[in-house]
Amino acid sequence: MLGQMKEQLLVKDNAIKAFEQKLSKGLKDSEHKLDELRQQNVQLNEMLQRYQQNEVSLAEIDNELNRTKNENDILKIATAENERKLHELEEEVRSQKEQLERHQKERAAEDDRWKLMSAREDELTKLWQEVQADNKVQRQIVKRLESELKISNERNQNNESETISALKTELQKANEELEEKVKTLKDQLANKEKELKSSANKLAKQKKQFENQQSRIRDQSVEIEMLRTELNKHEQHLTNLQNESQAREHESEAEKTKLKAQVQSILQDITQIQDEMRIVKESHDELEVEKLKLEQRIENMQREAQDTSDDTQHWRDQLVDTENKLRLVELKLQKVETENSQLAERNCLLEEQNNRFEKQLAERERQKDTEEANANDLRLQLDSNEMTLRKLNEKMSEILDENSRLHNTQELMDHDYRSLQDKNIELEKEKLMAEEFQIDLQEELEQLREHKLVLENKLRETVEQLQQTEEQCAEQKKNTEAIEKELKEMIIARERLENQNQIMSAELNELRAVQSDDEKLHNLMCEQKRRIEDLEHELIDREKSAKANIEIVDKENKHLNEKLGTLEASREELEVTKKEILLLKSQNEELNRDLCILNKELKQSRYDNQELERQLTPLKTLEQEKEISEKEHTTLRDEINKLKEESKMHIEEAQKKALEVTEIRHQLHNSSEINEKLENTELELEKMRELEKKLRANAANDAELANQKIHELEEQLHTAKSDIERLHESNDSIQVEMDKIQNKNELQVQSLEVKIQQLKEHNEKLQQQFASQKVDGEKLANFEQMQIENEYLNKHVKQLETELTAQRTEASSQLQEVQDLREKLKSLQCELYVLRENAEKHDAQLAEKQKEIDTAENERTQLREMLTNEHAELERQIVHTKYITEQNDAIQSDLLHKQHQLTEVEQQLHDMKAEFEAVNSTHVTDVVVKTKEIDSLRSELQQITVELNAKAQLQEELDALRVELAEYNQLKELPLSQATVENGQKLILASDAENLRRINEALQRELEDLKHKSTSEITELQQEIEDMQSNARHMTEKLAEVEKLHSALTTQQVFSNATADQESLQDTREIATGGGISKLKTEELLQQEKAELATKLREIMNEVRDVSERNLFLEQQCENYLILEQSNERLKLQNAKLSRQLDETLVSMQHNEGITANTEFEYLKNIMFQYLTGSANGNNETLVKVISAVLKFSPQQTQVALEKEHQRRSLINKIL
């Protein structure tokens, strides 16, 4: 007996030692794995830190790139301004050239002034060279910055902060220097412009050195062309640099995407490793607990081994009990095995579901990538829109420059117009003087007529005397007839000369309205008056001296024959003058035609002005609408501020409600109240959805109306701009034509002056000839010829008077037309001046309003982001609340049921522990008692042996045989009792295992249901999130359209205000009636739109409040769901521990020989089925251990099998 027990103890010791070795190996392996995991964690932490540093560096690089972009934009603007200034200077140079060409004939020699101008031009060239040098320096700075950016990109990890600060300081310094230089250049240019204006006025007297100026100007133009070529080269270089920077930005973005992908993969690996770490830690903790339990068991076994040598009878009783327990354990193990197989199958299903879920997550990530790509596209579109806006701003600046130039030209025109007005006033005064002079001439003519009557009486008397002398002169008639013929020819020539003089006087009267040198005309008229008076005196003298000179005629006939040749020459000269007069008449006709054309053009300009005034009326209405829209904009801003305050209040209320929800979490038992709240939330959600649909419909309608209004306003603005451009073109053409006409008039006046001087000289010559011939004419003239000449003179005077009256009427009509045209030009100039002032005011208002719009846009973007974030969170929380509310009741009921089951299991375990402790205590007491009894029996046996030595040896032998038979019988009964006890224990353990397996199956089913529900709810949430994103985009588009409407309305209001000031009082009264009606209509429409917007905003804010409250409630429910998931994971771990404990109990039963054949076979069958089908879910090593225990492998065989299984598992993992 003792030998067998010792052998059993040795076997158990060996098994314990092998088990300890296995445990030590497992502990070493686990420690090694833990070290590796720790190292991996350290590496991952380092990777995370590096990734974070890289992200920070990338963000800083992005900021630097954005700053460099902004600085490049500023440099571009500066270069554009410099180019604009170059264009302005070129235009000024052109204007100077034109002025020089106009004033070529009027310039005087002023060498000193020209030297000053040349010095100034040299200074300008120097300034341009400085500007070029500055541009070169700026470009060098840009190149250097780009090189530094490259270096900074290569040295991101070490010197990012230092390079960024240096770049910032350098860029700031460069910007400051550029700004200072630009300011100085602007000041210098302004001063130089003033000096150029003053010099332009002085250059009117510089004639001689015009050729030198032209050569210098050509040189300057060549230099300017060179500058332009250089600027084009620099611009190309800048474009190349921009392209390179864009390519680098694309590369950096690609690297960012790669880094993000790597970071995501690293984060996934980290999460996997963390999960593995958790599993390893839990397994390590379990191993430590098991180790402690095994040590306790070993100690107990050692004690029991010591006790078995003392007390064998007690073991027999215990063996019986253990056999019963083993039977129960076997039954439980069978149940547990079936449950494990079912759990394995469920785990396979769960893995498949997890794979599907991972695929769905990958698809969602792809969707997110596509959304990010769309967002990038939208950003690119925004950048393109910003570029278009910049271009438009540049065009606006160019238009403003053109307006300023036109303003300057108009000022010059005003100055010229004023000078012309002064000249016209002087001409009118001179005309009045001429009219007075003509009245005096008429009075003198009347006096001459009276004098002629007196002379006629005298002539009658002389006729009587002549009749007496006729008889005496009959002989001389024959001689005088030839002389009379010559005198008639002289008279005809004189009449011709007088006609020519009359024609010249008429032409001079016509030229009075055009010429500026009226003093010369006055002198000519005075000279003509004097000549007429002299002629009249001469006629009187001739009549007196005719009688006395008749006798002298014979003597002077010879002289007359000599002078006839000279008269013929004078006739030829007179014919030449007639031709010149005809040419002058043709030129005057051309001038009249030009004046007619100008009148037609003025009429067309009047018609265009009327059309513009008609078109300005709708613009005024648009300006009024702009004012109304601005007022609405201010009210909307106030409402937005109020809404912000209300949103803050709602957030505070939401926080309070969140606190209430936290309290509600603690009150989960009151499920009826929670269900009611959930139903209320669902109803509110339905209401919110209906409101969202309504808002979308209203927003779509508003967007359509806004687009229509914007198109109409743009068309109206386009038409107005085209009309204004037409007016400018017509004004320019009129100015050009006026300049041409002025030049023609000046040339004609000069030619006429030359011709008048020639005629004066010719008249003086003729007068001298007439003076020399007076004596002869007086002698030879007859009274009849004198009468004929007087009648001819009277007729000629009458014709002159009629012609003067006709010319006066024509001149007065032309002057009236000119005055009307001047007044109209004045009115147009005043209107243009007012328009310019209004345009300047409009530009200032636009700048202010743009600032306000920018601030409003920033606020709007912030509000949009807030709203979108809150809306997304609310939707996510709503869906999550639905999911939680659906599962909360089921989870609570399941938890209650599981809690009851756990309490029952715990009670059973507690009872088992108490029984085990009681058995151990009784066993210990029994062992102590039996050791004492054995000692006492040994002492008695010794005594008995000593006393019975004397007895017979036969009796001793019989007694020994009897004892041996009794022991033999006892030994036979012991294995039977041990087998029965072990069978009972196996049955108990099998029943427990079956219960545990059932519990595990129920838990796994619940977990599968929860996962299925979670996946469905996640899909629904994603769909709702996508819908909300599309809605948010739609709302952003609508808001952008509304902002465009506001900007358009503001611009229209400013333009209408500018045009309203230009109109006259009568037009304002007429428009006031029609405009008042339109104002009322527009105000009513705007008020309606205001009310609608206010209601929409209120509804949106209410929805935001409700959604924020629901978000808080959903977050709380999400936390509850996470707690439930954690509890489920704990239950899984507990189930795994129980399954391992069962496997260990089976391993510990390796050498029990009392297991029956049936149970062993069924157990082996189940294990082999699980092992072959692979339904153990990674627990194949435990199956190998169980199989080795059931088939009673040696420790070496079990070790080899475990190693082979480990190798096979590692290969499968690598393949997967």
Residue, then its C-alpha position, 0 to 999 in steps of 0.5 A: m500500500l505505501g509503496q503504491m502510494k509513494e509511486q503515485l506521489l512520485v508520478k504526481d510530482n513529476a507531472i507537477k514539475a513538468f507543469e511547472q516547467k511548462l509554466s516557466k516556459g510560458l511565462k518566459d514567452s509571455e515576458h519576451k512577448l511583453d518586452e517586444l510589445r513594449q518596444q513596439n509601443v515605444q517605437l510607435n510612440e516615437m513614430l507618433q511624435r515624429y508624425q505630430q512634429n511633421e504635421v506641425s512643420l507641414a502646417e507651418i510650411d503651409n502658412e509660409l507658403n500662403r504668406t509667400k503667395n500673398e506677398n507675391d500677389i502684393l508684388k504683382i499688384a506693385t508691378a501692375e501699379n508701376e506699369r500703370k504709372l509707365h502707361e500714364l507717363e507714356e500718355e503724358v509724353r504723348s500729350q506733350k508731343e501733341q502739344l509741341e506739334r500744335h505749338q510749333k509755330e508759336r514757340a520761342a527760343e528759351d534755352d534755359r527753360w528747355k535745359l531745366m526740362s531736360a534735367r527733369e526728364d533726366e531725373l525721371t529717367k533716373l527714377w525709372q531706372e531706380v524703379q527698375a532696380d527696385n523691381k530687380v531687387q524684388r525679383q532677386i528677393v523672390k528668387r532668394l525666398e524661393s531658394e530658402l523655401k527649398i532649403s526649408n523644405e529639405r530641412n523641415q525637421n531641424n531648422e523650420s522655426e528659424t528659417i520661417s522667422a528669418l523669412k518673415t522678417e526679410l519679407q516684412k522688411a522688403n514689403e516696408e521698403l517697397e511701400e516706402k519707395v512706392k510712397t516716395l515715387k508717388d510723391q515725386l510723380a505728383n510733384k513732377e506732374k505739377e511741374l510738367k503741367s506748369s512746363a506745358n504752359k511755358l512750352a508754348k513759346q519754344k519753337k527753335q529747339f523742337e527738333n532736338q526735343q523730338s530726337r530726345i523724345r524718340d530716344q526716350s520712346v526707345e528707352i521706354e520700349m526697352l523698359r517694356t521688353e524688360l518688364n515683359k521678361h520679368e513678367q515671364h520670369l514671374t509666371n515661371l516662378q509661379n508655375e514652379s511654386q504651384a508645382r511644388e505646392h502640388e508635390s507638397e500636397a501629394e506628400k501630405t496625402k501620402l503622409k496622411a495615408q501612412v499615418q492612418s495605417i500607423l494609427q490602425d497598426i497602433t490600434q491593433i497592437q493596443d488591442e493585442m497588448r490588452i489581450v496579452k495583458e489579460s492573458h498574462d494576468e490570467l496566467e499569473v492567477e492560474k499560476l497562483k492557483l496551481e501553486q496552491r494546488i501543488e501545496n495542497m497536493q503535497r499536503e495531501a500526499q503527506d496525509t495519504s501516508d497517514d490516513t488511507q481510509h479517509w482517501r477511500d471516502q474522498l475517492v468515492d465523492t470525487e468519482n461522483k463529482l468527476r461524472l458530473v464534471e464530464l457531463k458539464l464538459q460535454k455541454v461546454e464542448t458543444e457550447n464551444s463548438q457553437l461559439a466557434e461557429r458564431n465567432c466565424l460569422l462574427e469575423e465575416q461580419n467584421n470583414r464586411f464592416e471593414k470593407q464598408l469602412a474602406e468604401r466610406e473612406r473612399q467616399k471621404d476622399t472623393e468628398e475631399a477632392n470635391a472640396n479641393d475642386l471647390r477651393l480651386q473654383l474659389d481661387s479662380n473666382e478670386m482671380t476674376l475679382r482681382k481682374l475686375n478690380e484692376k479693370m475698375s482701377e483702369i476705368l477710374d484712371e480713364n475717368s480721371r484723364l477724361h476729367n483733366t481733358q474736360e477741365l482743359m476743354d472748359h478752360d478753352y471754352r471759357s477763353l472762347q466765350d471771352k473772345n465771343i464777348e469781345l467780338e460782340k462788342e466789336k460788332l456793336m461798334a461796327e453797327e454804330f459805325q454803319i449808322d454813322l456811315q448812313e448819316e454821312l450818305e444822307q448828307l452826301r445825297e443832300h450835297k449831291l442835290v446841291l451839286e445837281n443844281k450847280l450842274r444845271e447852272t454849269v450846263e447853261q454855261l456849257q451850252q454857251t461854251e459848246e459852240q466854242c468847244a465844237e471844234q475840240k469835240k473831235n479831240t476830246e472823244a478819244i479822251e472820253k473813251e479812255l475816261k469811260e474805260m477808267i470809270i469802268a475800271r474804277e467801278r470794278l475796283e469799287n465792286q472789289n472793295q465792296i466784296m472785300s468789305a462784305e467778306l471782312n464783315e463775314l470774317r468778323a464772326v470768326q476772326s479773333d483779331d478784330e482790331k485790324l478790321h476796325n482799323l480797315m473800316c476806319e481807313q475805308k471811311r477816310r477813303i470814302e470821305d476823301l473820294e467825296h471831297e475829291l468828287i466835289d473838288r473835281e466838279k469845281s475844277a472840271k470847268a477849269n481843267i477842260e482847257i488843260v486836257d489837251k495838254e495831258n492826253k499824252h500823259l494819259n496814253e502813257k498811263l493806260g499801259t499801267l492801268e492795263a497792268s493793274r487790270e491784270e492784277l485785279e483779275v488775279t485778286k478776283k480769282e483769290i476772292l473766289l477761292l476765299k468764297s469756296q473756303n467760306e462755303e466749306l467752313n459753312r458746310d463744316l459748321c452744318i456738320l457740327n450742328k448735326e453732330l450736336k443735334q445727335s449728341r443732344y438726342d444721345n443725351q436725352e436717351l441717356e437721361r431716359q436710361l438714367t431714370p431706371l438707374k435711379t430706381l435701382e439706386q433707390e432699391k440699393e438703399i433699401s437693400e442696404k437698410e435690409h442688410t443692416t437689419l439682417r446683420d442686427e438680426i444675425n447678432k440677435l440670433k448669435e446671442e440666442s444661439k449662445m443662450h440655446i447652447e447654455e440651455a443645451q448644456k443645462k439639458a446635458l446635465e439633466v441627461t446625465e442625471i437621467r442616466h443615473q435614473l435608468h430604472n425609470s424607463s417609462e419616462i425615458n421612452e416618453k422623452l424619446e417619443n417626443t424627440e422623434l416627433e420633434l425630429e419629424k417636425m424638424r425634417e418638415l421644416e427643413k424641406k420647407l426651408r429648402a423650397n423657400a431657399a430655392n425660390d429665393a435663389e431663383l428670384a435673386n438670380q433673375k434680379i442679378h441678371e436684370l441689374e447686370e444688363q442694365l449696368h452693361t447698357a449704362k456703361s455702353d451709353i457712357e462710353r458712347l458719350h465719351e467717344s462722341n465728346d472726343s470726336i467733337q473735340v477733335e473736330m473742334d480742334k480741326i476747325q480751329n486750326k482751319n480757321e486760324l490758317q484761313v484767317q492768316s491767309l486772309e490777313v496776307k491777302i488783305q495786306q496785299l489788297k491794301e498795298h494794291n489799293e494804295k498803289l491804285q490810290q496813288q495812280f488815281a491821285s496822279q490821274k485826278v487832275d486829268g479826270e477832273k479836266l476831262a470828266n463830264f457832268e453826265q458821267m458824274q451823274i452816272e457815277n453817283e447813281y452807280l454809287n447809290k445803287h452800290v451803297k444800297q446793295l452794301e446795306t442789304e448785304l450788311t443786314a443779311q450778314r447781320t441776321e446770319a451772324s446773329s443766328q449763328l451766334q445764337e446757335v453757338q451760344d445755345l451749343r455752348e450752354k448745352l456744352k456747359s450743362l453737359q460738362c456740369e453733368l459730367y463733373v457731377l457724375r465724376e464726383n458721384a462716381e468718386k463718392h460711389d467708389a469710396q462708398l463701395a470700398e467701405k461697403q466692401k469692407e463691411i461685406d468682407t466682415a459680414e462674409n467672415e461672420r457668415t462663414q463662421l456661422r455656416e461652419m458653426l451651423t454645419n458642425e452643429h447640424a452634423e452633430l445633431e443628426r449623428q446624435i439623433v441617429h445614435t439616440k434612435y439606435i440606443t433607444e431601440q436597444n436600451d430596453a432589450i439590453q436592460s432586460d438581457l442585463l437583468h437576466k444575465q445578472h440573475q444568472l451570474t448571481e446564481v453561478e456566483q452562489q453555486l461557486h460560493d457553495m462549492k468553495a465553502e464545501f471544498e473548504a469544509v472538506n479540506s478542514t475535515h481532511v486536515t483534522d482527520v489526518v492529524v487524528k489518524t497520524k496520532e492513532i498510527d503512532s499509538l498503534r505502532s507503539e502498541l504493535q511494538q509492545i505486542t510484538v515484544e509480548l507475542n514473540a514468545k508465542a507460537q510462530l504459527q499464530e504469527e504467520l496466520d495473523a500475518l496472512r489474515v492481515e495481508l488478505a484484509e489489505y488485499n481486499q481493501l486495495k481492491e475496494l479503493p480503486l472502485s471507490q475512487a472511480t465512483v468519486e471521480n465519475g461523480q465529480k466529472l458529472i458535476l463539472a460537465s453540468d456546470a460546463e453545459n450551463l456556462r456554454r449555454i450562457n455563452e451562446a446566449l451572450q454571443r447571439e445578443l452580441e451578433d444582434l447588436k452588431h447587426k443593428s449597429t451596422s444597419e444604424i451606421t449605414e443609415l447615419q452615413q446616408e443621413i450625413e450625406d443628405m445633410q452635407s448636400n443640404a449644407r452645400h445647397m444652403t451655402e450656395k443660396l447664401a452666396e447668391v444672397e450676398k451677391l444680390h446684396s452687393a449688386l443692390t448696394t452698387q445700384q443704390v450708389f449709382s442711382n444716388a449719383t445719377a439722381d443728383q444730376e437731374s434738373l428740378q423738373d425731371t426730379r419732380e416728374i420722376a418723384t411721382g413715378g419713383g415714389i410708386s416704384k419705391l413703395k412697391t420695392e419697399e413692400l417687396l423687401q419688407q416681405e422678403k425681410a419677414e420671410l428671412a426673419t421667420k426662416l432664421r427663427e425656425i432655423m435657430n429653433e431647429v438648432r436648439d432642438v438638435s443641440e439638445r438632442n445631440l447631448f441626449l444622444e451623447q449620453q446614450c452613446e456613453n451608456y452603449l459604450i458601457l454596455e459594450q465594455s460589460n459584454e467584453r468582460l463577459k466574453l473574457q470571463n467565458a474564455k477564462l472558464s473555457r480555459q479552466l475547463d481545459e486545464t482540469l481536463v489536462s490535470m486529469q491526464h493520469n486518472e485511470g478511473i474514467t470510463a470508456n464511453t465518456e472518454f470516447e465522446y469527449l475525444k470525438n468532439i475535440m477531434f471534430q473541433y480541431l479538424t474543422g478549425s472552429a476553435n477560433g485560435n484555441n487549437e493549442t488548448l485542443v492539442k493539450v486536451i487531446s494529449a491529455v485524453l490519449k495520455f501522451s508523454p510530456q515530450q510528445t505533447q511538447v512536439a505537438l504544441e510546437k508543430e501547431h504553433q508553426r502551422r498557426s504562424l504560417i497561416n497568419k503569414i498567408l492571410 
